[in-house]
């Protein structure tokens, strides 16, 4: 035990004493580990941004969209559809589901009325599509009992209104046969620049106030189901609806969220790892190069240590441990640098997308970076350690 | 039982061109505990090789080396390293202090290989040893800031830190002026005397050799006795 501690002390002393050399040789490893960790963090961030973007447009995994239409091209009655959909939702106790129909509403802005894309949804739609308002909030249960319709608008819509403070309960007139004044309760971020104004309304409000737009679509049903049961649900829901609506209607049930996301994610991870390994390999080569040169300058010292009674094994272990200690320290510094970069640089903006759930600092990457640095240190230490052991003591002392 | 027994020891090396070079031939020498033995010889006579053999840094090609009654021929590298660390202290001509370490760290360095209690209290033992060689106030000084004499004192302290039974000195005054060299030899004699360690000095300085109890000459690899009358009288320096 004492021997092991002594070997560690010796190795650490060596690192401490030759700190300038060590620092110079380890800059590569430090940068490599920092790069590796930052790249992994970037990868996590990109994956999260990708996932969130996908969830906003197509729903979370697994979102099934149900659609029904007549074979002759006419739309079935909305009431028939909604009651059949409700029956299916209730039968399978689907916790998150939403009707979705779209239309174009005329909205009275300060500069005049203009058509706005509108979506009638149920409350769970927000959760299913990860809708996180930048201001205000999404619909709550209490909103369904309001005396005036509530709307969640996008930033473009909000800007047309003159960006009023939502705490003042700003209202807007939804024009039509029966104009109705709606209260803006939330503002969602624009998905892309130059996005046109759009608005979300509750299905319940549309029916309650008889809001009518142009080109109303038939309601669709969206179901958020466990991904592992998505395929089974697809078949069951199709069969149920066929039973409820009759064979005259064409029933379409398909998965809305991208199913190849895992494949893309897996490929992205391999790319990230590949870049990281190359970066670390380059750092290791620099370390090995300097370590080899250095050990040749330390021939006399190694010989003197052998005269103190250092065995070959001890010399090997000490020289290798120097490398391990040094790379571990460099790895730690690299992780600290990576943390500083990830925490202080708006990476999500750099990768071109807003991320709602900013991923935590990738601890896994930090640990992997440290372990990889240490392993690289051990591997890079083997060569100089072997050279050190081969030093002939007599020649070394005379050196 | 003698401390060191060399019986017909030879050392041969093969040169790069394939020729055989006999560095030592049939060396027979017995050294008792507490003795001071000097070996003089010209450069290339095999003095350092003989010292390396005695210190288990090298192995004889012929003959037998018995250390404290134990033949060394069959010892593994590991056993030789352990015996070397525990039983021998080396003092080199060029001091060979470890760069980048203070005097204290240099003196404590051999204790990194000793294990047990001595490892844990190495700094205290080193400080005590530096006091003994008169460098207690230079403990935190780097070697390059020390004079030649001070560096050799540090080297002596380092060689003694593990209380070796044998101190092997290879030209201990070779890099020092006469006055400092005499002081160093006085110190070595005194400390070896106090600890009862055996002192083996190889030198080409007859005045340094004259201080020993027994004297030998090594010439072209052959060891023979040296008539003390041929040696210059040892200088004595009154300690200040």
Interface residues (C-beta under 8 A of the other chain):
Chain A: X2 X3 X5 X6 X9 X10 X13 X17 X18 X300 X301 X303 X304 X305 X306 X307 X308 X309 X310 X311 X312 X313 X314 X393 X394 X397 X398
Chain B: X48 X49 X52 X55 X57 X58 X77 X78 X81 X82 X84 X85 X86 X88 X90 X92 X96 X98 X99 X100 X101 X105 X109 X110 X112 X113 X114 X115 X116 X119 X120 X162
